[in-house]
Amino acid sequence: MATEQNLILNLPFDDFSGSDTAYDYSQYRHDAAVENADFISGRMGNCIHFDGTGKAEINSNIVTLSGNFTILAWVKTNTMPDGYSGKKLGIFCNTAQLEGYRDYWMDVTPGRWYFIVLRKTGNRVEVLLDNQHVTNLGLPATLTGISILQDVYSSENAYADLDEAKIYNVALTDAEIGNILTTANTITYLLNGNDLKEMGIRVESSEGVLDLPKLKTPASNDWPDYHGKVIDLTDKRFEEREITLNCWMKANGKIDFTERLNHLYDILRADGTQRLYIGIHPTKPLVYEVYSEDGIAPSKRWHDEMMIGTFTLKLKEPDPVKRVIRHQRRNNATKTVSVAFNSPKMVNIYWGDGTKTEDVYGDHTGNNAITHTYENDGIYFIIVAGVIEEITDFTTNGIIVWNKL
């Protein structure tokens, strides 16, 4: 069964327009250098757009071509001015045998997204389009190269958009490929790492997660001999963010219901803020540091064998404007994340493991960068919160997931 260890490249292409890097979200961080290409709205989040002049290049040998592997990607060809080319996608496999290449061409419609899978097992490459088997390419010798091509001959580079490219160092099963597609469309809610679904809690709807927080009352003057007011609307500042989760919970009887509720209460009663994680995307979740000010009063329906209750979970985020960074610790060599910046105002850094560094300001660039060491392997989302609009010279060895959230 494929695991996270088998994912050797993960390029969601959700980077910011103008970025010169396409970040690899796998544990190996084979980031791609981007030239003459940009990030635009894609199938899910952003994608990378090629206009025939650009490329995204990785200077590392990622795939062992002699072994088994699976390549997955969403591809959309662009309409060509001549009206004829750009309507085919080809799979090309080169081998160690002279004239031993194999290729296959598929008709596609420009402007439409296609899910392509190349699955190599032994001396065979299977091609799937939109999760349907298309063909098998039998290889006469060891594979030495593999590529996805277009029927465009005016350039060596692509006229296409690419999204959610992944490579596994195993041949995924049909079920595993289907699970990747399904997982990308599910939403998960975690509170301090606890999956609400596993706690028996379903979130029916949410409010406020992407709302602009209420503006703090700006300075103003009310001159009696002028109409209206003179209001200072520069350097706007915002109040706490308010988040509402409308939930229902099902349990096996009264005791189970009470125990599940007590587990939720224990999480909310813990000191400090709690981490709310909303997984709207495989690599770009929404994350918040929140606390509960209001109580919870579940509306219950009692039954001897089953019990269902509904309740509203109201949360507040005291630091509502933030930058979010992703860091993955996979061994001692990657245990430390660094964040460097210059800020005239104090910011708080929530490291994603329950610890935080408060009231940081001044010059923290170069040797003054702030570092944090994680004890356990895993993926952590760091929040840098405060007046981030005034932060300059920001660099990190992590991945900037949200420049501003």
C-alpha positions as CSV (number, residue, x, y, z in Angstrom):
1,M,0.0,0.0,0.0
2,A,1.4,3.4,-1.0
3,T,2.2,5.8,1.8
4,E,3.5,9.3,2.2
5,Q,7.0,7.9,2.1
6,N,6.3,6.8,-1.5
7,L,5.4,10.3,-2.6
8,I,8.7,11.6,-4.1
9,L,7.4,14.7,-5.9
10,N,4.3,16.8,-5.1
11,L,3.9,20.0,-7.1
12,P,0.4,21.5,-6.6
13,F,1.5,24.7,-8.4
14,D,-0.4,26.9,-5.9
15,D,2.4,29.4,-5.8
16,F,1.9,33.2,-6.1
17,S,1.8,34.9,-9.5
18,G,5.3,36.1,-10.2
19,S,7.0,33.4,-8.1
20,D,10.3,32.0,-9.5
21,T,9.8,28.8,-7.5
22,A,7.2,26.0,-7.7
23,Y,7.4,24.4,-4.3
24,D,7.6,20.6,-3.9
25,Y,5.3,19.6,-1.0
26,S,6.8,16.1,-0.7
27,Q,9.2,15.5,2.2
28,Y,12.1,15.7,-0.3
29,R,11.6,19.4,-1.4
30,H,12.7,19.1,-5.0
31,D,11.5,22.6,-5.7
32,A,11.3,23.6,-9.4
33,A,12.9,26.8,-10.8
34,V,10.4,28.7,-12.9
35,E,11.4,30.7,-16.0
36,N,9.0,32.6,-18.3
37,A,6.0,30.9,-16.8
38,D,3.4,32.2,-14.3
39,F,0.8,30.9,-11.8
40,I,-2.8,31.5,-12.7
41,S,-6.2,30.3,-11.5
42,G,-6.3,26.5,-12.1
43,R,-8.4,23.5,-11.6
44,M,-7.9,23.6,-7.8
45,G,-6.3,26.8,-6.5
46,N,-3.6,27.9,-8.9
47,C,-1.8,26.1,-11.7
48,I,1.3,26.8,-13.8
49,H,0.7,28.4,-17.2
50,F,3.2,27.8,-20.1
51,D,3.0,29.9,-23.3
52,G,5.6,28.2,-25.3
53,T,8.6,30.0,-23.9
54,G,8.7,29.0,-20.2
55,K,9.7,26.0,-18.1
56,A,9.8,24.7,-14.6
57,E,13.0,22.8,-14.1
58,I,14.2,20.4,-11.3
59,N,17.9,19.8,-11.2
60,S,17.6,16.4,-9.4
61,N,17.2,12.8,-10.4
62,I,13.9,12.0,-8.8
63,V,12.6,8.8,-10.5
64,T,14.4,5.5,-10.8
65,L,13.4,4.7,-14.3
66,S,14.3,1.1,-14.1
67,G,11.9,0.6,-11.2
68,N,8.1,0.9,-10.8
69,F,6.6,4.4,-10.4
70,T,3.4,6.4,-11.0
71,I,3.1,9.9,-12.5
72,L,-0.2,11.8,-12.0
73,A,-1.1,15.2,-13.3
74,W,-3.9,17.4,-14.5
75,V,-3.2,18.9,-17.9
76,K,-5.1,21.4,-20.0
77,T,-3.9,22.3,-23.5
78,N,-4.4,25.8,-24.8
79,T,-6.1,26.8,-28.0
80,M,-3.5,27.4,-30.8
81,P,-3.9,30.3,-33.3
82,D,-3.7,28.0,-36.3
83,G,-6.8,26.1,-35.1
84,Y,-5.2,22.7,-35.9
85,S,-2.3,21.9,-33.5
86,G,-2.6,21.6,-29.8
87,K,-5.4,19.0,-30.0
88,K,-3.3,15.9,-29.1
89,L,-1.4,14.8,-26.1
90,G,1.3,12.2,-26.5
91,I,3.2,9.8,-24.2
92,F,6.8,9.1,-25.2
93,C,9.0,6.5,-23.7
94,N,12.6,6.1,-24.7
95,T,14.6,2.9,-23.9
96,A,18.1,1.7,-24.0
97,Q,17.5,-0.2,-27.2
98,L,18.4,1.5,-30.5
99,E,15.1,2.7,-32.1
100,G,13.4,1.1,-29.1
101,Y,11.1,4.1,-28.2
102,R,7.3,3.7,-27.7
103,D,4.7,6.5,-28.1
104,Y,1.0,6.9,-28.0
105,W,-1.2,10.0,-29.0
106,M,-4.6,10.9,-27.6
107,D,-7.1,13.4,-28.9
108,V,-8.0,16.1,-26.5
109,T,-10.1,19.3,-26.4
110,P,-8.2,22.5,-25.8
111,G,-9.4,24.4,-22.7
112,R,-10.5,21.2,-20.9
113,W,-8.7,19.6,-17.9
114,Y,-7.6,16.0,-18.2
115,F,-6.3,13.7,-15.5
116,I,-3.4,11.7,-16.8
117,V,-1.8,8.8,-15.1
118,L,1.4,7.0,-16.2
119,R,1.9,3.8,-14.3
120,K,5.0,1.7,-14.8
121,T,5.2,-1.9,-13.8
122,G,8.1,-3.9,-14.9
123,N,8.6,-3.4,-18.6
124,R,5.1,-1.9,-19.2
125,V,3.8,1.6,-19.0
126,E,0.0,1.9,-18.6
127,V,-1.7,5.1,-19.7
128,L,-4.9,6.3,-18.0
129,L,-6.9,9.3,-19.1
130,D,-9.6,10.6,-16.7
131,N,-9.0,7.4,-14.7
132,Q,-9.9,5.2,-17.6
133,H,-7.4,2.7,-19.2
134,V,-6.2,3.9,-22.6
135,T,-3.3,1.8,-23.6
136,N,-0.3,-0.3,-22.5
137,L,3.2,0.5,-23.9
138,G,5.4,-2.6,-23.8
139,L,9.1,-1.6,-23.4
140,P,11.7,-3.6,-25.3
141,A,14.5,-2.5,-23.0
142,T,15.2,-0.5,-19.8
143,L,13.3,2.8,-19.7
144,T,15.7,5.8,-20.1
145,G,13.2,8.6,-20.4
146,I,9.4,9.4,-20.3
147,S,7.5,12.5,-21.2
148,I,4.1,14.0,-22.0
149,L,4.1,15.8,-25.3
150,Q,1.9,18.1,-27.4
151,D,1.4,18.2,-31.2
152,V,3.0,21.7,-31.3
153,Y,6.2,21.9,-33.2
154,S,6.9,25.7,-33.1
155,S,8.6,25.4,-29.7
156,E,10.3,22.8,-27.5
157,N,8.2,24.1,-24.6
158,A,4.6,23.6,-23.8
159,Y,1.5,25.7,-24.6
160,A,-0.5,24.3,-21.7
161,D,-1.5,24.5,-18.0
162,L,-0.4,22.0,-15.5
163,D,-1.9,21.3,-12.0
164,E,-1.4,18.9,-9.1
165,A,1.6,16.9,-10.5
166,K,2.7,14.0,-8.3
167,I,5.2,11.1,-8.6
168,Y,5.2,8.0,-6.5
169,N,8.0,5.5,-6.5
170,V,5.6,2.6,-6.6
171,A,2.9,1.5,-9.1
172,L,-0.3,2.7,-7.4
173,T,-3.4,0.5,-7.5
174,D,-6.6,1.6,-9.1
175,A,-8.1,2.0,-5.6
176,E,-5.2,4.2,-4.5
177,I,-5.5,6.5,-7.6
178,G,-9.2,6.8,-6.9
179,N,-8.6,7.6,-3.3
180,I,-6.2,10.5,-4.4
181,L,-9.0,11.9,-6.5
182,T,-11.6,11.5,-3.7
183,T,-9.3,12.9,-0.9
184,A,-8.7,16.1,-2.9
185,N,-12.4,16.9,-2.8
186,T,-13.1,16.3,0.9
187,I,-13.0,18.9,3.7
188,T,-11.6,18.0,7.1
189,Y,-11.9,19.9,10.4
190,L,-9.2,19.4,13.1
191,L,-9.1,21.0,16.5
192,N,-5.7,20.8,18.2
193,G,-5.0,17.8,15.8
194,N,-8.2,16.0,16.7
195,D,-10.3,15.1,13.7
196,L,-13.9,16.3,14.5
197,K,-15.2,13.5,12.3
198,E,-13.5,10.9,14.3
199,M,-15.0,12.4,17.4
200,G,-18.4,11.8,15.9
201,I,-18.9,15.5,15.1
202,R,-20.0,16.6,11.6
203,V,-19.7,20.2,10.5
204,E,-22.8,21.0,8.5
205,S,-21.7,24.6,7.6
206,S,-19.2,27.2,8.7
207,E,-19.3,31.0,8.8
208,G,-16.6,33.6,9.1
209,V,-13.6,31.5,8.0
210,L,-12.9,33.7,4.9
211,D,-14.8,36.8,6.0
212,L,-12.9,40.1,6.3
213,P,-12.9,40.9,10.0
214,K,-14.7,44.0,11.2
215,L,-12.8,47.2,10.9
216,K,-11.6,48.8,14.1
217,T,-13.1,52.3,14.7
218,P,-10.8,54.7,12.8
219,A,-9.8,58.1,14.1
220,S,-12.3,60.8,13.0
221,N,-13.2,64.4,13.4
222,D,-16.8,65.8,13.2
223,W,-16.5,69.4,12.2
224,P,-19.8,71.2,12.9
225,D,-19.5,73.4,9.8
226,Y,-18.8,70.5,7.4
227,H,-21.0,67.7,6.1
228,G,-20.4,64.2,7.4
229,K,-17.1,63.3,9.1
230,V,-13.4,63.4,8.3
231,I,-12.2,59.8,8.8
232,D,-8.7,58.4,8.7
233,L,-8.9,55.3,6.6
234,T,-5.1,54.8,6.2
235,D,-3.4,51.8,7.9
236,K,-6.6,50.0,8.6
237,R,-6.7,47.6,11.6
238,F,-9.2,44.9,12.3
239,E,-11.0,43.3,15.2
240,E,-10.9,39.6,16.1
241,R,-12.2,37.2,13.5
242,E,-15.3,35.4,14.5
243,I,-15.8,31.8,13.2
244,T,-19.0,29.7,13.6
245,L,-19.2,26.0,13.0
246,N,-22.7,24.6,12.9
247,C,-22.3,21.0,14.1
248,W,-24.2,17.8,14.8
249,M,-23.0,14.8,16.7
250,K,-24.2,11.2,16.8
251,A,-23.3,8.8,19.6
252,N,-24.2,5.3,20.7
253,G,-26.3,6.2,23.7
254,K,-26.2,8.8,26.5
255,I,-22.8,7.8,28.0
256,D,-21.0,7.8,24.7
257,F,-22.6,11.2,23.9
258,T,-21.5,12.6,27.2
259,E,-17.9,11.3,26.8
260,R,-17.6,12.8,23.3
261,L,-18.8,16.2,24.5
262,N,-16.4,16.1,27.4
263,H,-13.5,15.4,25.0
264,L,-14.5,18.5,23.1
265,Y,-14.8,20.6,26.2
266,D,-11.3,19.5,27.4
267,I,-9.8,20.7,24.1
268,L,-11.5,24.1,24.4
269,R,-10.6,24.5,28.1
270,A,-6.9,24.0,27.5
271,D,-4.6,27.0,28.2
272,G,-3.9,29.4,25.3
273,T,-5.4,29.3,21.9
274,Q,-6.4,26.1,20.0
275,R,-5.4,25.3,16.5
276,L,-8.3,25.1,14.1
277,Y,-7.3,23.4,10.8
278,I,-9.8,23.3,7.9
279,G,-8.5,21.1,5.1
280,I,-10.0,22.6,2.0
281,H,-7.1,21.6,-0.2
282,P,-4.5,18.8,0.1
283,T,-1.6,21.2,0.6
284,K,-3.2,24.6,1.3
285,P,-5.4,24.3,4.4
286,L,-7.0,27.2,6.3
287,V,-5.4,27.5,9.8
288,Y,-6.4,29.6,12.8
289,E,-5.4,30.1,16.4
290,V,-8.7,30.4,18.2
291,Y,-10.4,30.3,21.6
292,S,-14.0,29.7,22.7
293,E,-15.6,32.6,24.5
294,D,-19.2,31.3,24.5
295,G,-20.4,28.0,26.0
296,I,-21.9,25.1,24.1
297,A,-25.5,24.1,24.7
298,P,-26.3,21.0,22.6
299,S,-29.9,20.4,21.5
300,K,-30.4,16.7,22.2
301,R,-32.6,13.9,21.0
302,W,-32.6,11.0,23.4
303,H,-33.0,7.4,22.4
304,D,-32.0,4.2,24.2
305,E,-29.6,3.1,21.4
306,M,-28.8,6.2,19.5
307,M,-28.4,9.9,20.5
308,I,-28.1,12.9,18.2
309,G,-27.3,16.4,19.3
310,T,-26.8,19.7,17.4
311,F,-24.8,22.7,18.6
312,T,-23.0,25.8,17.4
313,L,-19.3,26.1,18.1
314,K,-18.4,29.8,18.2
315,L,-14.7,30.6,18.0
316,K,-12.6,33.8,18.0
317,E,-9.2,34.4,16.4
318,P,-7.4,37.2,18.3
319,D,-4.7,37.6,15.6
320,P,-6.8,37.7,12.5
321,V,-4.2,38.8,9.9
322,K,-1.4,36.4,9.3
323,R,1.1,34.6,7.0
324,V,1.1,30.8,6.9
325,I,4.2,28.7,6.4
326,R,4.5,24.9,6.0
327,H,7.5,22.9,7.3
328,Q,8.0,19.2,7.2
329,R,10.4,17.5,9.7
330,R,11.4,14.1,8.4
331,N,14.7,13.6,10.2
332,N,17.3,15.5,12.4
333,A,18.6,17.3,9.3
334,T,15.2,18.9,8.7
335,K,14.1,19.4,12.4
336,T,14.6,23.2,12.4
337,V,12.6,25.9,10.6
338,S,13.9,29.4,10.3
339,V,11.9,32.6,9.7
340,A,13.7,35.9,9.0
341,F,12.1,39.3,8.6
342,N,12.2,42.9,9.7
343,S,9.2,44.4,11.5
344,P,8.7,47.7,13.2
345,K,5.6,46.3,15.0
346,M,5.3,43.2,17.3
347,V,4.2,40.0,15.8
348,N,3.4,36.6,17.3
349,I,4.7,33.3,15.8
350,Y,2.6,30.1,16.4
351,W,4.8,27.2,15.5
352,G,2.0,24.6,15.0
353,D,3.2,22.3,17.8
354,G,1.4,24.1,20.6
355,T,4.2,26.6,21.3
356,K,4.6,30.2,20.3
357,T,7.0,33.1,20.3
358,E,5.3,36.4,21.3
359,D,6.0,40.1,20.7
360,V,8.8,39.8,18.2
361,Y,9.9,43.0,16.4
362,G,13.0,44.6,15.0
363,D,15.6,43.2,12.7
364,H,15.5,39.4,12.6
365,T,17.3,38.9,9.2
366,G,20.5,37.0,8.5
367,N,22.1,35.6,11.6
368,N,19.2,37.1,13.7
369,A,16.6,34.9,12.1
370,I,14.2,33.2,14.4
371,T,14.5,29.4,14.5
372,H,12.4,26.7,16.0
373,T,13.2,23.0,16.4
374,Y,10.6,20.3,16.2
375,E,10.9,17.2,18.4
376,N,8.8,14.8,16.3
377,D,8.6,14.1,12.5
378,G,5.5,15.6,10.8
379,I,4.1,18.5,8.9
380,Y,3.7,21.8,10.8
381,F,1.9,25.0,9.8
382,I,3.5,28.1,11.2
383,I,1.4,31.3,11.7
384,V,3.1,34.7,11.7
385,A,0.4,37.0,12.9
386,G,0.3,40.8,13.4
387,V,0.6,43.8,11.2
388,I,2.2,41.7,8.5
389,E,1.7,44.5,6.0
390,E,4.7,46.3,7.5
391,I,7.0,43.2,7.5
392,T,9.9,43.4,5.1
393,D,12.8,41.2,4.0
394,F,10.8,38.0,4.7
395,T,12.6,34.7,4.0
396,T,12.1,31.2,5.3
397,N,13.3,27.6,4.6
398,G,9.7,26.5,4.8
399,I,7.0,26.9,2.1
400,I,4.8,30.0,2.2
401,V,1.3,28.6,1.9
402,W,-0.6,31.8,2.4
403,N,1.1,35.1,2.0
404,K,-1.8,36.7,3.7
405,L,-4.9,35.0,5.2
